[in-house]
């Protein structure tokens, strides 16, 4: 289970072309809040393939190299599809602070996925701060999250490219 974020923590962030401009804004905000930001890319608005950026970030979270990460694409859906294939990754597409809070409290979301074409910069910053500051409630929600991982284990789920 992932605790609230702490300043100084390394947080990777990645986007495709549709999320690039918002990613750049959030990189600055994360730095101002005291986080060590790892920018996985993309580094321009040139057309890219979202899996090229979602895979390396998701692998870091799955491996435990980092506690959390942030992904952005046009709708958030493509990035979330990739991220949620990795064991231990709970990526949530979030479009307002209330959903960010519930994703943390009830689902222990460790990857924030933002639909860049559908959230304003102001809303994205509010979502980010809520997601970073909200603790997981545990209890019955912990049981539910554990069942997700148990199901992955029963199905033999392994990270993409892990040799399965």
Secondary structure, DSSP 8 states (H G I E B T S, - for coil): ------TT-EEEEEE-GGGHHHHHHHHHHHHHTT-EEEEEE--SSS---THHHHHHHHHHHHHTSSS-EEEEESSSHHHHHHHTTSTT--EEEE-SHHHHHHHHHHH---EEEEETTTS-HHHHHHHHHHHHH-----THHHHHHHHHHHHHHHTT---TTS--
